[in-house]
């Protein structure tokens, strides 16, 4: 499994765990903000998308440079 996929799985896992934790607090009446879990999920999704985009750009640059080096 490549590094990008591992990172995405970790970020999605974190977002889901965070959302589950917030829902559990809300059920127990400990949550002050009902939308907190949704906000964290949205923020996490944005961060995951940004990480994927940055990873794709970096991978493209590395692949291009590798090709140039191999050609001489």
TILOSE-34436 format. One record per atom (N, C-alpha, C, O): residue in three letters; x, y, z. Coordinates in steps of 0.02 Angstrom, whole numbers. Example, Ala and Ser with C-alpha at 12.3 -4.5 7.8 and 13.67 -1.06 7.14 Angstrom:
# residues 2
<node><r>ALA</r><u>660</u><v>-284</v><w>390</w></node>
<node><r>ALA</r><u>615</u><v>-225</v><w>390</w></node>
<node><r>ALA</r><u>660</u><v>-165</v><w>390</w></node>
<node><r>ALA</r><u>712</u><v>-166</v><w>423</w></node>
<node><r>SER</r><u>642</u><v>-112</v><w>354</w></node>
<node><r>SER</r><u>684</u><v>-53</v><w>357</w></node>
<node><r>SER</r><u>645</u><v>2</v><w>394</w></node>
<node><r>SER</r><u>670</u><v>57</v><w>402</w></node>
***
This chain:
# residues 72
<node><r>UNK</r><u>43</u><v>-59</v><w>0</w></node>
<node><r>UNK</r><u>0</u><v>0</v><w>0</w></node>
<node><r>UNK</r><u>45</u><v>62</v><w>0</w></node>
<node><r>UNK</r><u>92</u><v>66</v><w>39</w></node>
<node><r>UNK</r><u>30</u><v>109</v><w>-45</w></node>
<node><r>UNK</r><u>75</u><v>167</v><w>-49</w></node>
<node><r>UNK</r><u>61</u><v>217</v><w>7</w></node>
<node><r>UNK</r><u>11</u><v>213</v><w>42</w></node>
<node><r>UNK</r><u>107</u><v>263</v><w>14</w></node>
<node><r>UNK</r><u>105</u><v>310</v><w>70</w></node>
<node><r>UNK</r><u>44</u><v>355</v><w>69</w></node>
<node><r>UNK</r><u>15</u><v>369</v><w>122</w></node>
<node><r>UNK</r><u>23</u><v>376</v><w>9</w></node>
<node><r>UNK</r><u>-36</u><v>420</v><w>6</w></node>
<node><r>UNK</r><u>-99</u><v>385</v><w>31</w></node>
<node><r>UNK</r><u>-139</u><v>414</v><w>68</w></node>
<node><r>UNK</r><u>-106</u><v>322</v><w>13</w></node>
<node><r>UNK</r><u>-165</u><v>284</v><w>34</w></node>
<node><r>UNK</r><u>-164</u><v>274</v><w>110</w></node>
<node><r>UNK</r><u>-216</u><v>280</v><w>143</w></node>
<node><r>UNK</r><u>-106</u><v>260</v><w>137</w></node>
<node><r>UNK</r><u>-100</u><v>251</v><w>209</w></node>
<node><r>UNK</r><u>-118</u><v>316</v><w>245</w></node>
<node><r>UNK</r><u>-152</u><v>315</v><w>297</w></node>
<node><r>UNK</r><u>-95</u><v>372</v><w>219</w></node>
<node><r>UNK</r><u>-109</u><v>437</v><w>250</w></node>
<node><r>UNK</r><u>-184</u><v>452</v><w>248</w></node>
<node><r>UNK</r><u>-213</u><v>473</v><w>298</w></node>
<node><r>UNK</r><u>-215</u><v>440</v><w>191</w></node>
<node><r>UNK</r><u>-287</u><v>453</v><w>184</w></node>
<node><r>UNK</r><u>-326</u><v>408</v><w>232</w></node>
<node><r>UNK</r><u>-373</u><v>431</v><w>264</w></node>
<node><r>UNK</r><u>-307</u><v>345</v><w>236</w></node>
<node><r>UNK</r><u>-342</u><v>300</v><w>282</w></node>
<node><r>UNK</r><u>-336</u><v>323</v><w>354</w></node>
<node><r>UNK</r><u>-383</u><v>319</v><w>393</w></node>
<node><r>UNK</r><u>-277</u><v>348</v><w>373</w></node>
<node><r>UNK</r><u>-267</u><v>372</v><w>441</w></node>
<node><r>UNK</r><u>-310</u><v>434</v><w>454</w></node>
<node><r>UNK</r><u>-341</u><v>440</v><w>507</w></node>
<node><r>UNK</r><u>-312</u><v>481</v><w>406</w></node>
<node><r>UNK</r><u>-351</u><v>542</v><w>415</w></node>
<node><r>UNK</r><u>-426</u><v>527</v><w>418</w></node>
<node><r>UNK</r><u>-462</u><v>555</v><w>458</w></node>
<node><r>UNK</r><u>-449</u><v>482</v><w>375</w></node>
<node><r>UNK</r><u>-520</u><v>464</v><w>375</w></node>
<node><r>UNK</r><u>-537</u><v>428</v><w>440</w></node>
<node><r>UNK</r><u>-590</u><v>440</v><w>470</w></node>
<node><r>UNK</r><u>-493</u><v>384</v><w>462</w></node>
<node><r>UNK</r><u>-504</u><v>350</v><w>526</w></node>
<node><r>UNK</r><u>-509</u><v>399</v><w>583</w></node>
<node><r>UNK</r><u>-551</u><v>392</v><w>627</w></node>
<node><r>UNK</r><u>-464</u><v>449</v><w>583</w></node>
<node><r>UNK</r><u>-466</u><v>500</v><w>635</w></node>
<node><r>UNK</r><u>-532</u><v>538</v><w>633</w></node>
<node><r>UNK</r><u>-564</u><v>549</v><w>685</w></node>
<node><r>UNK</r><u>-553</u><v>558</v><w>574</w></node>
<node><r>UNK</r><u>-615</u><v>597</v><w>567</w></node>
<node><r>UNK</r><u>-675</u><v>556</v><w>591</w></node>
<node><r>UNK</r><u>-718</u><v>583</v><w>627</w></node>
<node><r>UNK</r><u>-677</u><v>492</v><w>572</w></node>
<node><r>UNK</r><u>-733</u><v>450</v><w>594</w></node>
<node><r>UNK</r><u>-732</u><v>439</v><w>670</w></node>
<node><r>UNK</r><u>-785</u><v>440</v><w>702</w></node>
<node><r>UNK</r><u>-673</u><v>428</v><w>698</w></node>
<node><r>UNK</r><u>-669</u><v>419</v><w>770</w></node>
<node><r>UNK</r><u>-689</u><v>482</v><w>807</w></node>
<node><r>UNK</r><u>-724</u><v>479</v><w>858</w></node>
<node><r>UNK</r><u>-668</u><v>539</v><w>781</w></node>
<node><r>UNK</r><u>-685</u><v>603</v><w>813</w></node>
<node><r>UNK</r><u>-761</u><v>614</v><w>810</w></node>
<node><r>UNK</r><u>-791</u><v>635</v><w>859</w></node>
<node><r>UNK</r><u>-791</u><v>600</v><w>752</w></node>
<node><r>UNK</r><u>-863</u><v>609</v><w>745</w></node>
<node><r>UNK</r><u>-901</u><v>561</v><w>791</w></node>
<node><r>UNK</r><u>-950</u><v>580</v><w>823</w></node>
<node><r>UNK</r><u>-877</u><v>499</v><w>796</w></node>
<node><r>UNK</r><u>-909</u><v>450</v><w>841</w></node>
<node><r>UNK</r><u>-905</u><v>474</v><w>913</w></node>
<node><r>UNK</r><u>-954</u><v>468</v><w>951</w></node>
<node><r>UNK</r><u>-848</u><v>499</v><w>933</w></node>
<node><r>UNK</r><u>-838</u><v>524</v><w>1001</w></node>
<node><r>UNK</r><u>-886</u><v>582</v><w>1015</w></node>
<node><r>UNK</r><u>-916</u><v>585</v><w>1069</w></node>
<node><r>UNK</r><u>-893</u><v>627</v><w>968</w></node>
<node><r>UNK</r><u>-938</u><v>684</v><w>978</w></node>
<node><r>UNK</r><u>-1011</u><v>662</v><w>982</w></node>
<node><r>UNK</r><u>-1049</u><v>688</v><w>1023</w></node>
<node><r>UNK</r><u>-1030</u><v>612</v><w>941</w></node>
<node><r>UNK</r><u>-1099</u><v>587</v><w>944</w></node>
<node><r>UNK</r><u>-1112</u><v>553</v><w>1012</w></node>
<node><r>UNK</r><u>-1165</u><v>561</v><w>1041</w></node>
<node><r>UNK</r><u>-1062</u><v>516</v><w>1036</w></node>
<node><r>UNK</r><u>-1070</u><v>483</v><w>1101</w></node>
<node><r>UNK</r><u>-1078</u><v>534</v><w>1157</w></node>
<node><r>UNK</r><u>-1120</u><v>525</v><w>1201</w></node>
<node><r>UNK</r><u>-1040</u><v>588</v><w>1155</w></node>
<node><r>UNK</r><u>-1047</u><v>641</v><w>1205</w></node>
<node><r>UNK</r><u>-1116</u><v>673</v><w>1200</w></node>
<node><r>UNK</r><u>-1147</u><v>689</v><w>1251</w></node>
<node><r>UNK</r><u>-1140</u><v>683</v><w>1139</w></node>
<node><r>UNK</r><u>-1206</u><v>714</v><w>1130</w></node>
<node><r>UNK</r><u>-1261</u><v>670</v><w>1158</w></node>
<node><r>UNK</r><u>-1308</u><v>695</v><w>1188</w></node>
<node><r>UNK</r><u>-1255</u><v>605</v><w>1149</w></node>
<node><r>UNK</r><u>-1305</u><v>559</v><w>1177</w></node>
<node><r>UNK</r><u>-1307</u><v>561</v><w>1253</w></node>
<node><r>UNK</r><u>-1360</u><v>554</v><w>1283</w></node>
<node><r>UNK</r><u>-1249</u><v>570</v><w>1283</w></node>
<node><r>UNK</r><u>-1245</u><v>573</v><w>1356</w></node>
<node><r>UNK</r><u>-1263</u><v>643</v><w>1383</w></node>
<node><r>UNK</r><u>-1266</u><v>653</v><w>1444</w></node>
<node><r>UNK</r><u>-1274</u><v>690</v><w>1339</w></node>
<node><r>UNK</r><u>-1291</u><v>757</v><w>1360</w></node>
<node><r>UNK</r><u>-1231</u><v>798</v><w>1380</w></node>
<node><r>UNK</r><u>-1239</u><v>850</v><w>1413</w></node>
<node><r>UNK</r><u>-1171</u><v>777</v><w>1360</w></node>
<node><r>UNK</r><u>-1110</u><v>813</v><w>1379</w></node>
<node><r>UNK</r><u>-1088</u><v>863</v><w>1325</w></node>
<node><r>UNK</r><u>-1042</u><v>903</v><w>1337</w></node>
<node><r>UNK</r><u>-1119</u><v>861</v><w>1269</w></node>
<node><r>UNK</r><u>-1098</u><v>904</v><w>1214</w></node>
<node><r>UNK</r><u>-1134</u><v>971</v><w>1218</w></node>
<node><r>UNK</r><u>-1195</u><v>975</v><w>1227</w></node>
<node><r>UNK</r><u>-1096</u><v>1024</v><w>1210</w></node>
<node><r>UNK</r><u>-1126</u><v>1091</v><w>1209</w></node>
<node><r>UNK</r><u>-1146</u><v>1112</v><w>1139</w></node>
<node><r>UNK</r><u>-1193</u><v>1151</v><w>1131</w></node>
<node><r>UNK</r><u>-1111</u><v>1086</v><w>1088</w></node>
<node><r>UNK</r><u>-1126</u><v>1104</v><w>1020</w></node>
<node><r>UNK</r><u>-1145</u><v>1042</v><w>981</w></node>
<node><r>UNK</r><u>-1104</u><v>997</v><w>973</w></node>
<node><r>UNK</r><u>-1206</u><v>1039</v><w>957</w></node>
<node><r>UNK</r><u>-1229</u><v>980</v><w>920</w></node>
<node><r>UNK</r><u>-1195</u><v>972</v><w>852</w></node>
<node><r>UNK</r><u>-1187</u><v>915</v><w>829</w></node>
<node><r>UNK</r><u>-1174</u><v>1027</v><w>821</w></node>
<node><r>UNK</r><u>-1144</u><v>1023</v><w>755</w></node>
<node><r>UNK</r><u>-1069</u><v>1011</v><w>758</w></node>
<node><r>UNK</r><u>-1036</u><v>1009</v><w>705</w></node>
<node><r>UNK</r><u>-1041</u><v>1003</v><w>817</w></node>
<node><r>UNK</r><u>-969</u><v>997</v><w>823</w></node>
<node><r>UNK</r><u>-941</u><v>938</v><w>784</w></node>
<node><r>UNK</r><u>-889</u><v>944</v><w>752</w></node>
<node><r>UNK</r><u>-975</u><v>881</v><w>787</w></node>
<node><r>UNK</r><u>-951</u><v>822</v><w>752</w></node>
<node><r>UNK</r><u>-951</u><v>834</v><w>676</w></node>
<node><r>UNK</r><u>-904</u><v>815</v><w>641</w></node>
<node><r>UNK</r><u>-1003</u><v>865</v><w>652</w></node>
<node><r>UNK</r><u>-1007</u><v>881</v><w>581</w></node>
<node><r>UNK</r><u>-952</u><v>930</v><w>560</w></node>
<node><r>UNK</r><u>-921</u><v>922</v><w>508</w></node>
<node><r>UNK</r><u>-940</u><v>979</v><w>602</w></node>
<node><r>UNK</r><u>-888</u><v>1028</v><w>586</w></node>
<node><r>UNK</r><u>-819</u><v>994</v><w>582</w></node>
<node><r>UNK</r><u>-780</u><v>1008</v><w>537</w></node>
<node><r>UNK</r><u>-805</u><v>950</v><w>630</w></node>
<node><r>UNK</r><u>-741</u><v>914</v><w>629</w></node>
<node><r>UNK</r><u>-736</u><v>869</v><w>568</w></node>
<node><r>UNK</r><u>-682</u><v>864</v><w>539</w></node>
<node><r>UNK</r><u>-790</u><v>837</v><w>549</w></node>
<node><r>UNK</r><u>-789</u><v>794</v><w>490</w></node>
<node><r>UNK</r><u>-776</u><v>834</v><w>427</w></node>
<node><r>UNK</r><u>-738</u><v>812</v><w>383</w></node>
<node><r>UNK</r><u>-806</u><v>893</v><w>422</w></node>
<node><r>UNK</r><u>-794</u><v>936</v><w>363</w></node>
<node><r>UNK</r><u>-723</u><v>961</v><w>362</w></node>
<node><r>UNK</r><u>-690</u><v>959</v><w>310</w></node>
<node><r>UNK</r><u>-697</u><v>984</v><w>418</w></node>
<node><r>UNK</r><u>-628</u><v>1008</v><w>422</w></node>
<node><r>UNK</r><u>-580</u><v>952</v><w>404</w></node>
<node><r>UNK</r><u>-532</u><v>962</v><w>367</w></node>
<node><r>UNK</r><u>-593</u><v>893</v><w>431</w></node>
<node><r>UNK</r><u>-549</u><v>836</v><w>417</w></node>
<node><r>UNK</r><u>-551</u><v>818</v><w>343</w></node>
<node><r>UNK</r><u>-500</u><v>802</v><w>313</w></node>
<node><r>UNK</r><u>-610</u><v>819</v><w>313</w></node>
<node><r>UNK</r><u>-616</u><v>804</v><w>241</w></node>
<node><r>UNK</r><u>-578</u><v>854</v><w>199</w></node>
<node><r>UNK</r><u>-546</u><v>836</v><w>150</w></node>
<node><r>UNK</r><u>-580</u><v>918</v><w>218</w></node>
<node><r>UNK</r><u>-543</u><v>969</v><w>182</w></node>
<node><r>UNK</r><u>-468</u><v>957</v><w>188</w></node>
<node><r>UNK</r><u>-432</u><v>963</v><w>139</w></node>
<node><r>UNK</r><u>-445</u><v>940</v><w>248</w></node>
<node><r>UNK</r><u>-374</u><v>926</v><w>258</w></node>
<node><r>UNK</r><u>-352</u><v>864</v><w>219</w></node>
<node><r>UNK</r><u>-297</u><v>864</v><w>191</w></node>
<node><r>UNK</r><u>-394</u><v>813</v><w>216</w></node>
<node><r>UNK</r><u>-377</u><v>753</v><w>178</w></node>
<node><r>UNK</r><u>-372</u><v>770</v><w>104</w></node>
<node><r>UNK</r><u>-325</u><v>748</v><w>70</w></node>
<node><r>UNK</r><u>-420</u><v>809</v><w>78</w></node>
<node><r>UNK</r><u>-418</u><v>828</v><w>8</w></node>
<node><r>UNK</r><u>-356</u><v>869</v><w>-8</w></node>
<node><r>UNK</r><u>-325</u><v>859</v><w>-60</w></node>
<node><r>UNK</r><u>-338</u><v>915</v><w>37</w></node>
<node><r>UNK</r><u>-278</u><v>956</v><w>26</w></node>
<node><r>UNK</r><u>-216</u><v>913</v><w>28</w></node>
<node><r>UNK</r><u>-170</u><v>923</v><w>-13</w></node>
<node><r>UNK</r><u>-213</u><v>865</v><w>73</w></node>
<node><r>UNK</r><u>-155</u><v>820</v><w>77</w></node>
<node><r>UNK</r><u>-148</u><v>778</v><w>14</w></node>
<node><r>UNK</r><u>-93</u><v>767</v><w>-11</w></node>
<node><r>UNK</r><u>-204</u><v>754</v><w>-12</w></node>
<node><r>UNK</r><u>-203</u><v>715</v><w>-74</w></node>
<node><r>UNK</r><u>-179</u><v>757</v><w>-132</w></node>
<node><r>UNK</r><u>-138</u><v>735</v><w>-172</w></node>
<node><r>UNK</r><u>-204</u><v>819</v><w>-136</w></node>
<node><r>UNK</r><u>-184</u><v>864</v><w>-190</w></node>
<node><r>UNK</r><u>-109</u><v>879</v><w>-187</w></node>
<node><r>UNK</r><u>-74</u><v>877</v><w>-237</w></node>
<node><r>UNK</r><u>-85</u><v>895</v><w>-128</w></node>
<node><r>UNK</r><u>-13</u><v>909</v><w>-119</w></node>
<node><r>UNK</r><u>29</u><v>848</v><w>-135</w></node>
<node><r>UNK</r><u>80</u><v>853</v><w>-169</w></node>
<node><r>UNK</r><u>6</u><v>790</v><w>-112</w></node>
<node><r>UNK</r><u>42</u><v>728</v><w>-127</w></node>
<node><r>UNK</r><u>45</u><v>713</v><w>-201</w></node>
<node><r>UNK</r><u>96</u><v>690</v><w>-226</w></node>
<node><r>UNK</r><u>-10</u><v>727</v><w>-236</w></node>
<node><r>UNK</r><u>-11</u><v>715</v><w>-308</w></node>
<node><r>UNK</r><u>38</u><v>762</v><w>-344</w></node>
<node><r>UNK</r><u>72</u><v>741</v><w>-391</w></node>
<node><r>UNK</r><u>40</u><v>825</v><w>-323</w></node>
<node><r>UNK</r><u>86</u><v>873</v><w>-354</w></node>
<node><r>UNK</r><u>158</u><v>852</v><w>-341</w></node>
<node><r>UNK</r><u>199</u><v>852</v><w>-387</w></node>
<node><r>UNK</r><u>174</u><v>835</v><w>-280</w></node>
<node><r>UNK</r><u>242</u><v>814</v><w>-263</w></node>
<node><r>UNK</r><u>261</u><v>751</v><w>-301</w></node>
<node><r>UNK</r><u>317</u><v>747</v><w>-327</w></node>
<node><r>UNK</r><u>216</u><v>703</v><w>-305</w></node>
<node><r>UNK</r><u>230</u><v>641</v><w>-341</w></node>
<node><r>UNK</r><u>242</u><v>656</v><w>-415</w></node>
<node><r>UNK</r><u>287</u><v>627</v><w>-445</w></node>
<node><r>UNK</r><u>203</u><v>701</v><w>-444</w></node>
<node><r>UNK</r><u>212</u><v>719</v><w>-514</w></node>
<node><r>UNK</r><u>280</u><v>750</v><w>-526</w></node>
<node><r>UNK</r><u>314</u><v>734</v><w>-575</w></node>
<node><r>UNK</r><u>301</u><v>795</v><w>-482</w></node>
<node><r>UNK</r><u>367</u><v>826</v><w>-489</w></node>
<node><r>UNK</r><u>422</u><v>775</v><w>-482</w></node>
<node><r>UNK</r><u>470</u><v>776</v><w>-521</w></node>
<node><r>UNK</r><u>416</u><v>731</v><w>-434</w></node>
<node><r>UNK</r><u>467</u><v>679</v><w>-424</w></node>
<node><r>UNK</r><u>471</u><v>633</v><w>-485</w></node>
<node><r>UNK</r><u>525</u><v>616</v><w>-508</w></node>
<node><r>UNK</r><u>413</u><v>612</v><w>-511</w></node>
<node><r>UNK</r><u>412</u><v>569</v><w>-570</w></node>
<node><r>UNK</r><u>444</u><v>603</v><w>-630</w></node>
<node><r>UNK</r><u>481</u><v>572</v><w>-668</w></node>
<node><r>UNK</r><u>429</u><v>667</v><w>-639</w></node>
<node><r>UNK</r><u>457</u><v>705</v><w>-695</w></node>
<node><r>UNK</r><u>534</u><v>709</v><w>-688</w></node>
<node><r>UNK</r><u>570</u><v>697</v><w>-737</w></node>
<node><r>UNK</r><u>557</u><v>725</v><w>-629</w></node>
<node><r>UNK</r><u>630</u><v>731</v><w>-618</w></node>
<node><r>UNK</r><u>664</u><v>663</v><w>-626</w></node>
<node><r>UNK</r><u>720</u><v>659</v><w>-652</w></node>
<node><r>UNK</r><u>632</u><v>611</v><w>-603</w></node>
<node><r>UNK</r><u>660</u><v>544</v><w>-610</w></node>
<node><r>UNK</r><u>667</u><v>525</v><w>-684</w></node>
<node><r>UNK</r><u>718</u><v>497</v><w>-704</w></node>
<node><r>UNK</r><u>617</u><v>542</v><w>-723</w></node>
<node><r>UNK</r><u>620</u><v>529</v><w>-795</w></node>
<node><r>UNK</r><u>676</u><v>568</v><w>-829</w></node>
<node><r>UNK</r><u>711</u><v>542</v><w>-872</w></node>
<node><r>UNK</r><u>685</u><v>631</v><w>-808</w></node>
<node><r>UNK</r><u>739</u><v>672</v><w>-836</w></node>
<node><r>UNK</r><u>807</u><v>644</v><w>-818</w></node>
<node><r>UNK</r><u>853</u><v>644</v><w>-860</w></node>
<node><r>UNK</r><u>815</u><v>619</v><w>-757</w></node>
<node><r>UNK</r><u>879</u><v>590</v><w>-736</w></node>
<node><r>UNK</r><u>894</u><v>526</v><w>-774</w></node>
<node><r>UNK</r><u>951</u><v>514</v><w>-793</w></node>
<node><r>UNK</r><u>841</u><v>485</v><w>-784</w></node>
<node><r>UNK</r><u>852</u><v>422</v><w>-819</w></node>
<node><r>UNK</r><u>870</u><v>432</v><w>-893</w></node>
<node><r>UNK</r><u>908</u><v>393</v><w>-922</w></node>
<node><r>UNK</r><u>844</u><v>486</v><w>-923</w></node>
<node><r>UNK</r><u>859</u><v>501</v><w>-993</w></node>
<node><r>UNK</r><u>930</u><v>529</v><w>-1000</w></node>
<node><r>UNK</r><u>961</u><v>524</v><w>-1053</w></node>
<node><r>UNK</r><u>954</u><v>558</v><w>-947</w></node>
<node><r>UNK</r><u>1022</u><v>584</v><w>-948</w></node>
<node><r>UNK</r><u>1024</u><v>654</v><w>-960</w></node>
<node><r>UNK</r><u>1077</u><v>684</v><w>-963</w></node>
***
